[in-house]
């Protein structure tokens, strides 16, 4: 499904991503993705929103964190947006820039990170009275991130982001594995709602690792 087939809303994140893919199909880093997404929102919506970068989120799991982007509406409503940009090795020249994307591997952590951000937005919803809607956005060319996990014994089975599946509410944990690194450093995630997983094409290049997809998870 193309991004532009999704119905518009007052703030249309799919429209923003569609336009972004035309002008900035690649990014050197997650920080660059954050910058150009904010720029595109400002370009499309002019003075409708004030954009805050690294908006403080207090006492999330006992620590102070930041939300990547928060849009502040004219009426004071808040739209938090968390971002992930995870890559496999890919090189391409465009916009007069030779992009050399690194192989970040660890697509299990890409899945974990997306759902962790969803839980963070859910916490934002509970603690910010002016919350309107929130989004978690992952762009990646790591195909395993959107593909089916074949074995329920796989370490990241409960963090599956298989296209067309549903992530159900509840506690998500790592499965038993030889290494306890993930279990010790990336704690269980609790989700309070169900989420349908629907990946879209962001940009496609005719070369290995050239398919970049985007997942938008909306927290209402």
N, C-alpha and C positions, 0 to 999 in steps of 0.2 A: 504494500500500500504506500502510495506517495504521501509525503507530508501535506501537500496542498489539498488532499481529499478530505482532511479532517475538518469538521465544522468549526466555524469561527466562534469565538466568545469575545467578550469585551476586551479582555487581555488575552491575546491569542499566541500562546507560546509556540505553537506549530508554525504559525506565520513567521514569527521571529526566526525560528530555526531554518525555515525554507529560504528566507532572504539571506540569512547568514551563510548558508551553504553556497550561495551564488557568489558572494564577495570574499568569503574566507573559508574555503573548503578544508583547509588544513591549519593546524596550530603546532607550534614548537613545544608547547607545554600546556598544562591545565590552567596556569596563570594567564597565559595568552588567550585561551578560550574564555576565561572569565572576563577579561578586558574587552574582547571584541563582542561578546554577547551583550555586555552592558552598553557598549557603544551602539549596537544595532537596536536595542530597546529604546535608547534615547533618540536615535534617528527616526524610528517609526512612530514613537508615541510623544515626541516633543516634550511639552511641559506637563503631561498628564501625571508622570511619576517622577519622584525624586529617587535616585538610585544610591543606595548605601552599599559599599563594599566592606566585607568582613564585619558584618553586623554582630555585636556581642550577644551571646546566648549564655545566660548565667546558670550555674549549678546543674548542668546536664551530666548526669551520673557522677555528681560530686565535683565536677570540674567546670571551669569557664571555657566555653568554646566560641567559635565564630561561624556565622552563616555566610556563605560565599557572596550572595547578593540578596538584598531585600529592597523591594519596590515599595515606596511609600506613596499611596494614592492621595489625591487632593483632599479627600475626606478623612484621612488619617489611617485608612485600612492598610494592612501590611501583607505583602506577597513575598514570602521567603523562597529562595531558589538555591539548591545545593548542586554542585557540578562534579563530574568525574570525566577525565580524559585519559583513557588507557590504550596503549598502542603495542602492536607488533612491529618488527623492523620494516620500515618502508621509506623509500626515497623518491622524491618527485619535485620538479621545478615548476613553480607557478607564482604569480604575483611578484615576479622578479626575485624570488627567494628559493634557494635550494633546501627543501625540507628534508632532514635526515632524522626520521623518527626512530627511537630506540625500541628494542624488544624489552618490554617491561615484564614479560612473562607473568606468572602468578595470577592467572585469570580467576582463580578461586578468591583472591583478595579483591579483585574487581567486583565480583558478585557480592561479596561480603560488604564492601564499601558502599555500594549502591543501597543495600537494605539498611545499613547503619545510618546512612543519611536520611532514609525514610523515617526511621525511628526518631531521629533528631528533629525532623520537621513536625512529627506528631507531638513531640515535647514542646516545640515552639507554639503549636496550636493550643496546647493546654495552658501555657504560661503567658501568652500574649493576648489580651482581650480584643485587640484590633485585628487579629488574624483573619484573613479573607480566604485565601487558598494558597497552597504551597506546591512546589515542584522539585523533583529530583531528576537530574538529566545526566545520562552517561552517553558519551560518544566513544566508540571503540572500533578497531579493526581486528580485534581478537575474536575470531569466529566461535571459539569454544564458549564464549560468554553467553551467546544466545542459543547455542545448540543444546540438545537434550543430554542430560547426564544418564548414562546407560546403566550404571549400577547404584543401587541404594546404599551400597557400602562405601561409595566414593566419599572422600573427606568432606567435600563441600555440598553434599546432596541437598541439605536443607536450605542452602542459599541459591538454589537453582533459579536462573532467569531465562529459562527456556521460552522461546517465542510461542505465544498462544496458551501458555499455562497460567495458573493462578497461584500467587503466593498467599497462603492463608495466615490469618492472625495467630499469634502465639509466640512461644520461645523458639528461636532458631539456634542450633548448636552445631559445632564441628563433630563429625563422626570420629570414632577411634582410628588412629593412624600411628605409624611408626614414630613420627616426629610430633612432639607436643608443642611445637613453636606456635602454631596458629591458636591452639586452645589456650595457651598461657598468655599470649599477647593480644589476641582479638577475642574479646569476651562475648558470650551469648547476646543475641539481639531479641528484644521483645517488640512485636508489632501488634497494634491494637485494631487493625483493620485488614481486610483482604485486598489484594491488589492484582489486577489483570496485567499480564506482561505482553506488551505489543511493540515490537521493534519496528522501526521504519528505516528506509535507506536515507542516509545523510548525503553521501557522495560516493560514486563508484568510479574507480580508475581501472583501466584494462591492464592490470599487472598483478603479480602475487601480493597478497595482503592489501589489495586495493579497494576492498569493500568496507566502507565505514558505515556503521549503523548507529542509530540514536534511540535510546529508550527514555521516555518521559513517564514518570510516575507521579500522578496527581494526588495530593493529600487534601481532602475537602473538609 
